[in-house]
Amino acid sequence: MSHAHKQFLFAVLVGFALAALVHSQNQSGFISIDCGLPNNSSYTETTTGINYISDSTFIDTGESKYLSANHDLNYYQPYWYVRSFPQGVRNCYRINVTYGTKYLIRAGFQYGNYGENKPPEFELHLGANLWDTVNFTAKNQTTRELIRVLLQDYIHICLVNTNKGVPFKSSIELRPLLNTSYEERTGSLALVSRYDTGLLATNDTGTSSAKVAMMAARASGGHDKVVVEEVVVRVMVVEAVVLMVMIRYPTDIHDRIWEPYYVSDDTQFQLRTSAIMNESYQNAFEIPSAVMSTAVAPKNASYALEFYWDSPDNNSEYYIYLHFAEIEKLRPHQLRNLFIVWNGGWPQRPFVLPYYLNEKTLFNIWPFSGFTKHSFSILKTDNSTLPPVLNAYEIYEGKRFLELETNQGDIEAIENIKLHYKISKNWQGDPCSPQAYKWEGLNCSYLESRPPRIISLDLSSSGLRGQISPFIANLTMIQALDLSNNDLTGPIPDFFSQMPDLYVLNLGKNKLAGPVPAGLIDRNKNDGLSLSLCENPNISGLGHVSCKLRKKQNVIIPVVVSIIGTMILLLTVAAIWWRCKSEKKDEPFKIQGRKFTKSEINKITSNSTLIGRGGFGEVYHGTLKNDTQVAVKILNLSSKQGSEEFQNEVKLLMRVHHRNLVSFIGYCDEGDIMALVYEYVGNGNLQQQISAAGTDIGLTWKQRLQIAVDAARGLEYLHDGCKPPILHRDLKPSNILLNEKLQAKIADFGISKALATETATHALTDLRGTYGYLDPQYCTTGQLTRKSDAYSFGIVLLELITGRPAIITDLELVHVNVSDWVRAKFERMEIEGIVDSRVQGTYKYSSAQKAIETALACVSKTPTERPEISYVYDRLKECLEIEKFKQL
């Protein structure tokens, strides 16, 4: 029996009783689209009170189909119509949303036998990325649900034909959530299941009308004591009746659909209260009181509550949200302590349920994976007098959307061109991504880690009318443009001469008029622009412009595009090779940078200011002959072995170039002098900035995030941009320098650590110098890895967030690591207590929470649980984007 059928039956039983309450609810931010509903139509769905509108303004392709009238009493109203797509490979809805908002996105599909009794299979895409495959192997109705923060002011929801039947869609629903809820590491969460465990679905052969009437009364009246709108459905199954209860809007203000938990035996029982949950202690998930006022428990208190789900493979990643509330008034001697076991592993730390009618949600920050059958168990501790309970739970699969979408400026330009000319081509969704579905007539460049760019556009013979669209000027990287054989009128715009990458322009066979811009003629004559203006009788001032392109148009465009693309690729590869390729082991030692003499170093440092001193030596601020300011590090080395080590480090430094790393200028290795010469970064280091005394704000929250992003970018380059990877090994705030624009530059990667390993004394000195930042695993393994750098970065990030040092000494007699201090507060969600008081009131809660979670992930005790720095960089960029959006 379909979910929609159950909802209709409920409407028959209790719909009228609910009407007054339903229509009073707030649907702010809801987007509810009935796909296939006739143009300009709308209605209010009777069982939920949700207002639905037609999809006609969101898509211009597809066919509306009405599922035959005899289904009306069986289907949920948004499923009465569907929009099918027999034409085109990809068909997309474009829906405007609120930038930076976390949405629950739900797509509904009700197959109504419109396609010869052959249920189709097709792909569902969000933007350029595959969301899921839709099929109907088990039933004719299905939904797909996704939670994601949207970082554009619109989204594309697309159906892709895979030659297994005609794709279709019944409904699209978007519901805003609090940005502090449903945090994860993958960017998107796809719903696997959502259960209200206290609402037990059981076989009941004698459900009386009195019981139904009682449930209806609870739903509609008496809400001065408790408001519970429950969908009560009697469904015939063979000779039994199954009592099903589902909860959604308006009970759940976010319109999550809570299904009942099915119990196949009598080992579990239900707890229920008519009291209302304490809303003042409600967390960011805002679980409705109707869900939290029931719970499930084992009849034998020593038994566990066990839950299972299957995974299609062992690579899928899952996030679990367990919702707890104490709904029994405990006597003084009663205690309910619980612990959780994930996938049969070690028990998690025990916890006590919140106070009576208060809520608590437990969830995993790091995903569960590596199994095809997953489970979690909830048990009571030995000293607990009461059995374990669970009120509700949700399981999500993490989705990594890795396909980059087209450059935003290019998207806006090409969509405006489409509107300007009313182009009827099947231009749907993202113009360039995925590459297999790029728009007809476009060619795009695809460079790793960069959004695709439109580099050629062919609109020849497309029936274009009117003047040349000014939006073409916004395709800033276009190399070839063909507007020939249309009905274009008016002047040739001068902006063509201002498009530096344009090398092929065909405007032939139109009705253009007026003089050819002088800049365009000059580019055709002197700058290699291939220009055709054939068969435009009203054009004047052609001069030396040839009527025809220098080569056949159908050859020129792909050739130019392919040649330029190949050149870009080769130049990129060459640059990476020269910067990051290590020297062959049998190759003699050569350094391409400047080698300073001993006398030059003495002259630079003779009257210079001492700006630093450490176990490695002293650092002076000096000036070269050309007035370039430099920092000169004089090293305390004298042995031959030290000189060899020094040369190895110089070789390393000379192959590293990045805007977030301090630039290496040269070196000196002469006599008893070993020196390194760097660019001078004149705004001090991060340690000085965050430990500055006083109550002034100092670094703003946005500046702190930008510094963290810069530092993460520099560290990512060391790890991923150079082959072999380079470990910093001594990252701390004093090794992150700031220029006058507060751009962060990492210093001292590798050199001080390598030099400090000459003797055991030096190694000990170095270890003491970085106490608080060094990976705890180093003390047991003696090995430093990429995850060691991640740990150090996490400590630095926590210092930026809190304004406190790595080792806090002002709170306890025993010194406390800042990570332990933050973790304890974060478990209680004391965000304001964690963030530096100097920036209170200037940050977005979701931005701070995400930054804290990222930092705590970096400082996980187990190295394998720490993220790669590339992931950290992406998350910090998201934090910064949230703050930038706040200022719009």
Protein Blocks (a to p, Z undefined) as FASTA:
>chain_A
ZZklmmmmmmmmmmmmmmmmmmmpccehiacddehiaghiacddfklopacddfklmocg
djdddddfklmmmpcfklmpccddfeojbdcddddddehiacddddddddehlngoiacd
ddddehjbcfbdcddfkbmcdcdddddddfbfbdcdddddehiajaddfbdcdddddfkg
oiafkopacdfbdcdfklccdddfkbcfklmmmmmmmmmgoklmbccddddddddehjbc
cdddddddfkbmnlpacdddddfbfkbccdddfbdcdfklccfkopafklmmpccddfbl
kbccddddddfbfkbccddddddddfbdcdfkbccdddddeehiacddddddddehiacd
dddfbdcehiabdcddddddfklcbdcddfbdcdddddddfbccddfklmmmmmmmmmmn
opabfcehjfkbcfklgcehiacdddehiacddfbdcfehklpgcjddfklmmmmmbfbd
cfehiabecjddfklmmmmklcbdcfehiabecjddfklmmmmmmnopacdfehilkbgh
klmacfbdfbdfklmmmmmmmmmmmmmmmmmmmmmmmmmmccdfklccddfbdcddfklm
mmmmmmmccfbdcfkbccdddddfkopacdddddddfbfklmmmmmmmmmmmmmgccfkb
ccdfbdcdehjbccddddddfebpfklmmmpgcjbekjafklmmmmmmmmmmmmmmmmmm
pccdddeklacfklpccdfkopacdehihjlmmmmmmpmklmmmmmmmmgojacfklmmn
opacfklmmmmmmmmmmmmmnopafbdcklbmbdcdfklmmmmmmmnopmklmpcfklgo
iacfklmmmmmmmmmmmmgfblklpccfklmmmmmmmmmmmmmmmmZZ
